Amino acid sequence: MPVEDTEGHDLVQANDGRGEAGPTGKVASRDWCHHMETPDASAPARSFFPSFMFLVCGTLGAALLGAAHRLGLFYQLMHKVDKASIRHGGENVAAVLKAHGVRFLFTLVGGHISPVLVACEKLGIRVVDTRHEVTAVFAADAVARLTGTVGVAVVTAGPGLTNTVTAVKNAQIAQSPVLLLGGAASTLLQNRGALQAIDHISLFRPLCKFCASVRRVRDIVPTLRTAMAAAQSGTPGPVFVELPIDVLYPYFMVRKEMVPAKPPKGLLGQVVYWYLENYLANLFAGAWEPWPVGPLPLDIPQAPPQQVQRCVEILSRAKKPLLLLGSQAMLPPISGDKLRTAVETLGIPCFLGGMARGLLGCNHPLHIRQNRSSALKKADVVILAGIVCDFRLSYGRVLNRSSKIIIVNRNRKDMLLNSDMFWKPHEAVHGDVGSFVVKLVEGLRGQIWASDWAEELRQADRQKEQTFREKAAMPVAQHLNPVRVLQLVEETLPDNSVLVVDGGDFVGTAAHLVKPRGPLCWLDPGAFGTLGVGAGFALGAKLCRPDAEVWCLFGDGAFGYSLIEFDTFVRHKIPVMALIGNDAGWTQISREQVPNLGSNVACGLAYTDYHKAAMGLGAQGLLISRENEDQVVKVLHDAQQQCRDGHPVVVNILIGRTDFRDGAISI
């Protein structure tokens, strides 16, 4: 910096710090210049260095603490590993299932999941192994629908789980609470090319309400409790929990596979050895400490009282009210008997769909079975209780725009489906369907509607049923008239029965003619229209209702999926009765394909001897054809008796084709 000497001349500091002579010849020394500059330059340096070191140490400390946490070092200080224990994670799984009232576990065995199967068997949970994983999930679905609890299936990793995808998607669309447990490669070997190791979570996340992979033995119990609650809360649906093999097997077995028998000598080897030892310890730390295993509280939406009151006022002014009940109406907490009493007390005509079929029994005067579209056009108030405006209601187009529509559903998105295009709700109620109906009845306080509206609908029913009788009497080119066969099935079906339906044309005809005898006595796939549900649904139904007769109505195409499971029925002594409408083809498709496109390509099958194939699996087989046309009822009675004697039975019924369902296909 420039300064003045005693004579007033400037002395200038050189750029290199050495000094330079001014006009007087005096030289500014290096020391003098340094003395002048040092205080300003060193002060920031002294303050920056401690701050920098503090930041570095803090970051390093945080990183070390984070690493210690991820390695489980802190947890291991408080929770020890019982290295001598022979217990395994399968026992934790079984304990949770038992505490949640699970009575049946469906599976196809695999090494990844053996501890779960063994532990469940020891706790008295019946383990039922099927011949295909998809059947195990269908069976769990049936248990869920019939009991109001969670149905459970467990399958092995990789292809075992991919085989279940169709059944899981069907459960999702049917809103059925199913828990799927899946084996997996060791947590340490995932993404390293292990046997059957794929990204299960990404596969099931779009299909399930809840997905989780258990990473430590101690996490099994809380994860499963959360999954079970998620399956039943809100809109019910499937959930998935992945159980890697190293969280299921005992400590000594996992250690043998994971940690070298002798510590390596090199530094790197010793580091790896320490890491594996610590990984194993964290895997089993706190594994056997006591945890609550019982059910968590469920979150079930309820209709707001003010909205219920508005619905009461709308319905009280109706002249031609109509109630449509779907599967959601049968969910807990309202029982089937309480719902039936409420519907009878309400006293308005109703259509029943899905799992609500049979709610009012066979021939209740309030239950209207035919001409639904016509009734909806005439009604002035329509209650869609667990029913959505999808293809089954022509996306809402079948509703009269002048009608007041009350819709109630647990799922907000489903509730408003297509309301932006073809229909508008007067009241959209987000809540449990059964509870809403009960509250509606309480609010109406015994109001009675004129009987002429219900009588008008019943008269239309009678006219439609007369046309059915006429079609049953019509001759067919070969074999038996399927309409007549199903009328005889309806006459033979006992009161204590559960109907399982799996097929297209034959089952579609049966839906008009065969009546379930009571609540929760009808099982169909639901809106997904899945073929192949029959054997799994029948398996679950018979286990849940051992005293009931389980009648399965199959199309011959659909039966191809279920045939091998008669081995399952024989091995597990589960007597069910399958009636196959065998018309040698995918008739529901050919009805439209042939007239519209001029070809029957890929629609033809053969009049296969399915009854003989079933006999080869150890079941009983019977044949009904034109040769014993007058013996249909007798053969059905024989099949019933064989079931009572403990044998699964297949009745192969050769049928011809009618025009009963022309134009019925939905695309």
TATAUR-V481714 format. One record per run of one state. SS is the DSSP state (hx for helix, st for strand, lp for the rest). FROM is the first residue (numbers start at 1). TO is the last residue. If there is no record, write none. Layout:
[[SS,FROM,TO] [SS,FROM,TO]]
This chain:
[[lp,1,2] [st,3,4] [lp,5,9] [st,10,11] [lp,12,20] [st,21,21] [lp,22,26] [st,27,27] [lp,28,29] [hx,30,70] [lp,71,72] [hx,73,78] [lp,79,88] [hx,89,99] [lp,100,103] [st,104,108] [lp,109,110] [hx,111,122] [lp,123,125] [st,126,129] [lp,130,132] [hx,133,147] [lp,148,150] [st,151,155] [lp,156,158] [hx,159,162] [lp,163,164] [hx,165,174] [lp,175,177] [st,178,184] [lp,185,199] [hx,200,205] [lp,206,209] [st,210,214] [lp,215,218] [hx,219,232] [lp,233,238] [st,239,244] [hx,245,247] [lp,248,250] [hx,251,258] [lp,259,266] [hx,267,284] [lp,285,304] [hx,305,316] [lp,317,320] [st,321,325] [lp,326,326] [hx,327,330] [lp,331,335] [hx,336,346] [lp,347,349] [st,350,352] [lp,353,353] [hx,354,356] [lp,357,366] [st,367,367] [lp,368,371] [hx,372,378] [lp,379,380] [st,381,385] [lp,386,390] [hx,391,396] [lp,397,403] [st,404,409] [lp,410,411] [hx,412,415] [lp,416,426] [st,427,430] [lp,431,432] [hx,433,444] [lp,445,450] [hx,451,472] [lp,473,479] [st,480,480] [lp,481,481] [hx,482,492] [lp,493,496] [st,497,502] [lp,503,504] [hx,505,513] [lp,514,521] [st,522,523] [lp,524,533] [hx,534,544] [lp,545,548] [st,549,555] [hx,556,571] [lp,572,576] [st,577,582] [lp,583,584] [st,585,585] [lp,586,586] [hx,587,597] [lp,598,603] [st,604,604] [lp,605,609] [hx,610,616] [lp,617,619] [st,620,624] [lp,625,625] [hx,626,644] [lp,645,648] [st,649,655] [lp,656,667]]
